[in-house]
Amino acid sequence: MKLRPEMTSDALARLKRARGQLNAVIEMMENGEDCRAALTQLAAVSKAIDRAGFKIIASGMRHCGTARDRGEQPEMTEEELEKLFLALA
């Protein structure tokens, strides 16, 4: 399934935010700052990345469901989508 802007805009925004947070964590580590603050930010990065992945899967499920409802062959099977979902979990 191709990543289309209408399917991934929310996920892309989350990933860009996560990139900024990750840059901040790297700077904290390079500057020898408090580990608690760095780990808190790192946890936020991890959660943002996970949520972006789930957003992409959810969009794919909707996209394929809509195609199926129109009588078209979806780009991915439910089994393929489930496998990707479980890879994130």
DSSP file (Angstrom, degrees, kcal/mol; ACC not computed):
  #  RESIDUE AA STRUCTURE BP1 BP2  ACC     N-H-->O    O-->H-N    N-H-->O    O-->H-N    TCO  KAPPA ALPHA  PHI   PSI    X-CA   Y-CA   Z-CA
    1    1 A M              0   0    0      0, 0.0     2,-0.2     0, 0.0    59,-0.0   0.000 360.0 360.0 360.0 130.3    0.0    0.0    0.0
    2    2 A K        -     0   0    0      1,-0.1     2,-0.7     0, 0.0    73,-0.1  -0.535 360.0-116.9 -77.8 141.7    1.4    3.4   -1.0
    3    3 A L        -     0   0    0     -2,-0.2    -1,-0.1     4,-0.0     3,-0.0  -0.714  36.7-168.8 -80.1 116.9    1.7    6.1    1.7
    4    4 A R    >>  -     0   0    0     -2,-0.7     3,-1.6     1,-0.1     4,-1.6  -0.837  30.0-122.1-109.0 146.0   -0.6    8.9    0.5
    5    5 A P  H 3> S+     0   0    0      0, 0.0     4,-1.4     0, 0.0     3,-0.2   0.863 112.9  55.2 -53.9 -38.8   -0.6   12.4    2.1
    6    6 A E  H 34 S+     0   0    0      1,-0.2     4,-0.1     2,-0.2    -3,-0.0   0.733 113.5  42.9 -68.7 -19.1   -4.3   12.1    3.0
    7    7 A M  H <4 S+     0   0    0     -3,-1.6    -1,-0.2     1,-0.1     4,-0.2   0.681 123.1  33.9 -94.8 -21.4   -3.6    8.9    4.8
    8    8 A T  H  X S+     0   0    0     -4,-1.6     4,-3.2    -3,-0.2     5,-0.3   0.381  78.7 103.9-121.0   3.9   -0.4    9.9    6.6
    9    9 A S  H  X S+     0   0    0     -4,-1.4     4,-2.2     1,-0.2     5,-0.2   0.904  88.2  45.6 -59.7 -42.4   -0.7   13.6    7.5
   10   10 A D  H  > S+     0   0    0      2,-0.2     4,-2.0     1,-0.2    -1,-0.2   0.928 115.6  46.7 -64.7 -44.2   -1.4   13.0   11.2
   11   11 A A  H  > S+     0   0    0      1,-0.2     4,-2.5     2,-0.2    -2,-0.2   0.901 111.2  52.2 -64.7 -40.7    1.3   10.4   11.5
   12   12 A L  H  X S+     0   0    0     -4,-3.2     4,-2.4     1,-0.2    -1,-0.2   0.908 107.8  51.2 -63.5 -41.6    3.8   12.7    9.7
   13   13 A A  H  X S+     0   0    0     -4,-2.2     4,-2.0    -5,-0.3    -1,-0.2   0.908 111.0  49.2 -61.6 -41.4    3.0   15.5   12.1
   14   14 A R  H  X S+     0   0    0     -4,-2.0     4,-2.5     1,-0.2    -2,-0.2   0.905 111.0  49.7 -63.8 -41.9    3.7   13.2   15.0
   15   15 A L  H  X S+     0   0    0     -4,-2.5     4,-2.3     2,-0.2    -2,-0.2   0.880 109.3  50.8 -67.5 -37.4    6.9   12.0   13.5
   16   16 A K  H  X S+     0   0    0     -4,-2.4     4,-1.8     2,-0.2    -1,-0.2   0.906 111.5  48.3 -65.2 -40.3    8.2   15.5   12.9
   17   17 A R  H  X S+     0   0    0     -4,-2.0     4,-2.2     1,-0.2    -2,-0.2   0.912 111.3  50.7 -63.6 -41.9    7.4   16.4   16.5
   18   18 A A  H  X S+     0   0    0     -4,-2.5     4,-2.9     1,-0.2    -2,-0.2   0.873 105.3  56.7 -63.8 -37.5    9.2   13.2   17.6
   19   19 A R  H  X S+     0   0    0     -4,-2.3     4,-2.4     2,-0.2    -1,-0.2   0.919 107.8  47.9 -60.4 -43.0   12.2   14.2   15.5
   20   20 A G  H  X S+     0   0    0     -4,-1.8     4,-1.8     2,-0.2    -2,-0.2   0.914 112.6  48.5 -62.9 -42.7   12.4   17.5   17.4
   21   21 A Q  H  X S+     0   0    0     -4,-2.2     4,-2.1     2,-0.2    -2,-0.2   0.898 110.6  51.2 -64.4 -39.7   12.1   15.7   20.8
   22   22 A L  H  X S+     0   0    0     -4,-2.9     4,-2.6     1,-0.2    -2,-0.2   0.904 107.3  52.7 -65.7 -40.9   14.8   13.3   19.8
   23   23 A N  H  X S+     0   0    0     -4,-2.4     4,-2.2     1,-0.2    -1,-0.2   0.896 108.7  51.5 -59.0 -38.8   17.1   16.1   18.8
   24   24 A A  H  X S+     0   0    0     -4,-1.8     4,-2.4     2,-0.2    -2,-0.2   0.895 108.8  50.2 -65.4 -40.0   16.5   17.6   22.2
   25   25 A V  H  X S+     0   0    0     -4,-2.1     4,-2.4     2,-0.2    -2,-0.2   0.922 109.7  50.8 -63.5 -44.0   17.4   14.3   23.9
   26   26 A I  H  X S+     0   0    0     -4,-2.6     4,-2.7     1,-0.2    -2,-0.2   0.921 111.0  48.4 -60.2 -44.0   20.6   14.0   21.9
   27   27 A E  H  X S+     0   0    0     -4,-2.2     4,-2.2     2,-0.2    -1,-0.2   0.904 109.6  53.0 -62.2 -41.9   21.5   17.6   22.9
   28   28 A M  H  <>S+     0   0    0     -4,-2.4     5,-2.8     1,-0.2     4,-0.4   0.912 112.1  45.4 -60.0 -42.4   20.7   16.7   26.6
   29   29 A M  H ><5S+     0   0    0     -4,-2.4     3,-1.0     1,-0.2    -2,-0.2   0.916 112.8  49.5 -68.7 -42.8   23.0   13.7   26.4
   30   30 A E  H 3<5S+     0   0    0     -4,-2.7    -1,-0.2     1,-0.2    -2,-0.2   0.832 113.6  47.1 -64.5 -31.9   25.8   15.6   24.6
   31   31 A N  T 3<5S-     0   0    0     -4,-2.2    -1,-0.2    -5,-0.2    -2,-0.2   0.422 111.9-119.3 -90.9   0.4   25.6   18.4   27.2
   32   32 A G  T < 5 +     0   0    0     -3,-1.0    -3,-0.2    -4,-0.4     3,-0.1   0.860  53.9 165.7  67.4  35.8   25.6   16.0   30.2
   33   33 A E      < -     0   0    0     -5,-2.8    -1,-0.1     1,-0.2     5,-0.0  -0.166  48.2 -57.1 -78.7 177.3   22.2   17.1   31.5
   34   34 A D     >  -     0   0    0      1,-0.1     4,-1.8     4,-0.0    -1,-0.2  -0.277  41.9-141.1 -59.3 131.7   20.0   15.3   34.0
   35   35 A C  H  > S+     0   0    0      1,-0.2     4,-2.8     2,-0.2     5,-0.2   0.826  98.3  60.4 -66.5 -31.6   19.2   11.7   33.0
   36   36 A R  H  > S+     0   0    0      2,-0.2     4,-2.2     1,-0.2    -1,-0.2   0.928 106.8  45.4 -62.4 -44.1   15.6   11.9   34.3
   37   37 A A  H  > S+     0   0    0      2,-0.2     4,-2.1     1,-0.2    -1,-0.2   0.910 114.4  48.9 -65.5 -41.4   14.8   14.8   32.0
   38   38 A A  H  X S+     0   0    0     -4,-1.8     4,-2.5     1,-0.2    -2,-0.2   0.912 112.6  47.5 -64.8 -42.4   16.4   13.0   29.0
   39   39 A L  H  X S+     0   0    0     -4,-2.8     4,-2.3     2,-0.2    -1,-0.2   0.854 109.1  53.9 -69.6 -33.9   14.6    9.7   29.8
   40   40 A T  H  X S+     0   0    0     -4,-2.2     4,-1.7    -5,-0.2    -1,-0.2   0.930 112.4  44.4 -63.0 -44.8   11.3   11.5   30.1
   41   41 A Q  H  X S+     0   0    0     -4,-2.1     4,-2.2     2,-0.2    -2,-0.2   0.893 111.4  53.6 -65.9 -39.6   11.8   13.1   26.7
   42   42 A L  H  X S+     0   0    0     -4,-2.5     4,-2.4     1,-0.2    -2,-0.2   0.882 106.8  52.0 -63.5 -38.2   13.0    9.8   25.3
   43   43 A A  H  X S+     0   0    0     -4,-2.3     4,-2.3     2,-0.2    -1,-0.2   0.890 108.9  50.9 -63.3 -39.2    9.8    8.1   26.5
   44   44 A A  H  X S+     0   0    0     -4,-1.7     4,-2.3     2,-0.2    -2,-0.2   0.892 109.6  50.4 -65.5 -39.6    7.7   10.8   24.8
   45   45 A V  H  X S+     0   0    0     -4,-2.2     4,-2.4     2,-0.2    -2,-0.2   0.939 110.5  49.5 -61.6 -47.3    9.7   10.2   21.6
   46   46 A S  H  X S+     0   0    0     -4,-2.4     4,-2.4     1,-0.2    -2,-0.2   0.911 112.0  47.4 -59.6 -44.9    9.0    6.5   21.8
   47   47 A K  H  X S+     0   0    0     -4,-2.3     4,-2.7     1,-0.2    -1,-0.2   0.899 110.8  51.8 -64.9 -41.0    5.3    7.0   22.4
   48   48 A A  H  X S+     0   0    0     -4,-2.3     4,-2.0     2,-0.2    -2,-0.2   0.896 110.6  48.2 -63.7 -40.2    5.0    9.5   19.5
   49   49 A I  H  X S+     0   0    0     -4,-2.4     4,-2.1     2,-0.2    -2,-0.2   0.926 112.1  49.4 -66.1 -44.4    6.7    7.0   17.1
   50   50 A D  H  X S+     0   0    0     -4,-2.4     4,-2.3     1,-0.2    -2,-0.2   0.933 111.5  48.6 -59.1 -46.2    4.4    4.2   18.3
   51   51 A R  H  X S+     0   0    0     -4,-2.7     4,-2.2     1,-0.2    -1,-0.2   0.856 108.0  54.8 -65.5 -34.5    1.3    6.3   17.9
   52   52 A A  H  X S+     0   0    0     -4,-2.0     4,-2.1     2,-0.2    -1,-0.2   0.921 108.6  49.1 -63.3 -43.0    2.4    7.4   14.4
   53   53 A G  H  X S+     0   0    0     -4,-2.1     4,-2.2     1,-0.2    -2,-0.2   0.917 111.0  48.9 -61.6 -43.8    2.7    3.8   13.4
   54   54 A F  H  X S+     0   0    0     -4,-2.3     4,-2.7     1,-0.2    -1,-0.2   0.861 108.6  54.4 -65.7 -34.4   -0.7    3.0   14.7
   55   55 A K  H  X S+     0   0    0     -4,-2.2     4,-2.4     2,-0.2    -1,-0.2   0.909 108.2  49.2 -63.4 -41.6   -2.2    6.0   12.9
   56   56 A I  H  X S+     0   0    0     -4,-2.1     4,-2.3     2,-0.2    -2,-0.2   0.924 112.4  47.6 -64.3 -44.0   -0.7    4.6    9.6
   57   57 A I  H  X S+     0   0    0     -4,-2.2     4,-2.5     2,-0.2    -2,-0.2   0.929 111.7  50.2 -62.3 -45.3   -2.2    1.2   10.3
   58   58 A A  H  X S+     0   0    0     -4,-2.7     4,-2.3     1,-0.2    -2,-0.2   0.900 111.1  49.0 -61.4 -40.9   -5.6    2.7   11.1
   59   59 A S  H  X S+     0   0    0     -4,-2.4     4,-2.8     1,-0.2    -1,-0.2   0.904 111.0  50.6 -64.8 -40.5   -5.6    4.8    7.9
   60   60 A G  H  X S+     0   0    0     -4,-2.3     4,-2.8     2,-0.2     5,-0.2   0.896 108.9  51.2 -63.5 -40.1   -4.6    1.7    5.9
   61   61 A M  H  X S+     0   0    0     -4,-2.5     4,-2.3     2,-0.2    -2,-0.2   0.923 112.8  45.5 -63.4 -43.9   -7.5   -0.3    7.5
   62   62 A R  H  X S+     0   0    0     -4,-2.3     4,-2.6     2,-0.2    -2,-0.2   0.931 113.4  50.1 -63.5 -45.1   -9.9    2.5    6.6
   63   63 A H  H  X S+     0   0    0     -4,-2.8     4,-2.1     1,-0.2    -2,-0.2   0.931 114.3  43.2 -60.1 -47.7   -8.6    2.8    3.1
   64   64 A C  H  X S+     0   0    0     -4,-2.8     4,-2.4     1,-0.2    -1,-0.2   0.868 112.8  53.1 -69.1 -35.9   -8.7   -0.9    2.4
   65   65 A G  H  X S+     0   0    0     -4,-2.3     4,-2.4    -5,-0.2    -2,-0.2   0.902 109.0  49.4 -64.1 -41.0  -12.2   -1.2    4.0
   66   66 A T  H  X S+     0   0    0     -4,-2.6     4,-1.6     2,-0.2    -2,-0.2   0.909 110.7  49.9 -64.1 -42.7  -13.5    1.6    1.8
   67   67 A A  H  <>S+     0   0    0     -4,-2.1     5,-2.7     1,-0.2     3,-0.2   0.926 111.3  49.0 -61.4 -43.7  -12.1   -0.1   -1.3
   68   68 A R  H ><5S+     0   0    0     -4,-2.4     3,-1.6     1,-0.2    -2,-0.2   0.902 107.9  54.4 -62.1 -41.8  -13.7   -3.4   -0.2
   69   69 A D  H 3<5S+     0   0    0     -4,-2.4    -1,-0.2     1,-0.3    -2,-0.2   0.813 106.3  52.6 -61.9 -31.0  -17.1   -1.6    0.3
   70   70 A R  T 3<5S-     0   0    0     -4,-1.6    -1,-0.3    -3,-0.2    -2,-0.2   0.448 122.4-108.3 -83.8   0.1  -16.9   -0.2   -3.3
   71   71 A G  T < 5S+     0   0    0     -3,-1.6    -3,-0.2     1,-0.3     2,-0.2   0.609  77.7 131.9  83.5  12.0  -16.3   -3.8   -4.5
   72   72 A E      < -     0   0    0     -5,-2.7    -1,-0.3    -6,-0.2    -2,-0.1  -0.540  67.1-103.3 -93.5 162.0  -12.7   -3.1   -5.4
   73   73 A Q        -     0   0    0     -2,-0.2    -5,-0.1    -3,-0.1     4,-0.1  -0.764  41.2-129.9 -82.2 117.3   -9.7   -5.3   -4.5
   74   74 A P        -     0   0    0      0, 0.0   -10,-0.1     0, 0.0    -9,-0.0  -0.278  13.9-119.9 -66.5 156.8   -7.9   -3.6   -1.5
   75   75 A E  S    S+     0   0    0      1,-0.1     2,-0.3   -73,-0.1    -2,-0.0   0.782  96.9  28.4 -67.7 -27.1   -4.2   -3.0   -1.8
   76   76 A M  S    S-     0   0    0    -16,-0.2     2,-0.1   -15,-0.0    -1,-0.1  -0.968  81.6-121.3-134.4 149.5   -3.6   -5.2    1.3
   77   77 A T     >  -     0   0    0     -2,-0.3     4,-2.2     1,-0.1     5,-0.2  -0.421  30.6-111.1 -81.5 163.9   -5.4   -8.1    2.9
   78   78 A E  H  > S+     0   0    0      1,-0.2     4,-2.6     2,-0.2     5,-0.2   0.873 120.4  55.6 -60.8 -36.1   -6.7   -7.9    6.4
   79   79 A E  H  > S+     0   0    0      2,-0.2     4,-2.3     1,-0.2    -1,-0.2   0.899 106.6  49.1 -64.7 -41.0   -4.1  -10.5    7.3
   80   80 A E  H  > S+     0   0    0      2,-0.2     4,-2.1     1,-0.2    -2,-0.2   0.919 112.8  47.3 -64.4 -43.3   -1.3   -8.3    6.0
   81   81 A L  H  X S+     0   0    0     -4,-2.2     4,-2.6     1,-0.2    -2,-0.2   0.900 111.3  51.4 -64.0 -40.8   -2.6   -5.3    8.0
   82   82 A E  H  X S+     0   0    0     -4,-2.6     4,-2.8     2,-0.2     5,-0.2   0.910 108.0  52.1 -62.6 -41.9   -3.0   -7.4   11.1
   83   83 A K  H  X S+     0   0    0     -4,-2.3     4,-1.5     1,-0.2    -1,-0.2   0.910 111.2  46.9 -61.9 -42.6    0.6   -8.6   10.8
   84   84 A L  H  X S+     0   0    0     -4,-2.1     4,-1.1     2,-0.2    -1,-0.2   0.911 111.8  51.4 -65.1 -41.9    1.8   -5.0   10.5
   85   85 A F  H >X S+     0   0    0     -4,-2.6     4,-1.3     1,-0.2     3,-0.9   0.937 110.1  48.6 -59.2 -47.2   -0.3   -4.0   13.5
   86   86 A L  H 3< S+     0   0    0     -4,-2.8    -1,-0.2     1,-0.3    -2,-0.2   0.799 103.0  62.1 -66.8 -27.8    1.1   -6.8   15.6
   87   87 A A  H 3< S+     0   0    0     -4,-1.5    -1,-0.3     1,-0.2    -2,-0.2   0.809 107.6  45.1 -65.2 -28.5    4.7   -5.9   14.6
   88   88 A L  H <<        0   0    0     -4,-1.1    -2,-0.2    -3,-0.9    -1,-0.2   0.761 360.0 360.0 -83.6 -26.9    4.0   -2.5   16.3
   89   89 A A     <        0   0    0     -4,-1.3    -1,-0.2    -5,-0.1    -2,-0.2   0.483 360.0 360.0 -74.6 360.0    2.4   -3.9   19.4
